[in-house]
Structures are given as structure tokens and as C-alpha cells.
């Protein structure tokens, strides 16, 4: 014996969710995160003996 299930009417698909727009606080937090990362990166390079971008490169003695 076979049982059949009546087909359900097609439901309207739900519209896709709207993308979340970044808030001002998100942008400020991202800017602070990037600035802090850059500062710590340059500070660590200076502490380990690497020149920072503002340090002129040493000149090699000429022949």
C-alpha cells in the first residue's frame, strides 16, 4: 500500500536580509585598531634594532 501526501502550495520565498550598514562606532573602532596595530608594529621594529621609516638608511663606505 502506498501513501501519498498532497503537495503543499508554494510559499513565497522570504526576501534576503538587508546588509548591515557599518555604524560610526564601528568605523572609529576599526581606525583605532589599525592605528594601534601600526604603532605597536613600528615600536617593536625600533626596539629590535630595525630602522623605522623615519630613520635614514646608513650609507656604505665608498671605494
Buried (B, 14 or more C-beta within 10 A) or exposed (E): EEEEEEEEEEEEEEEEEEEEEEEEEEEEEEEEEEEEEEEEEBEEBEEEEEEEEEEEEEEEEEE
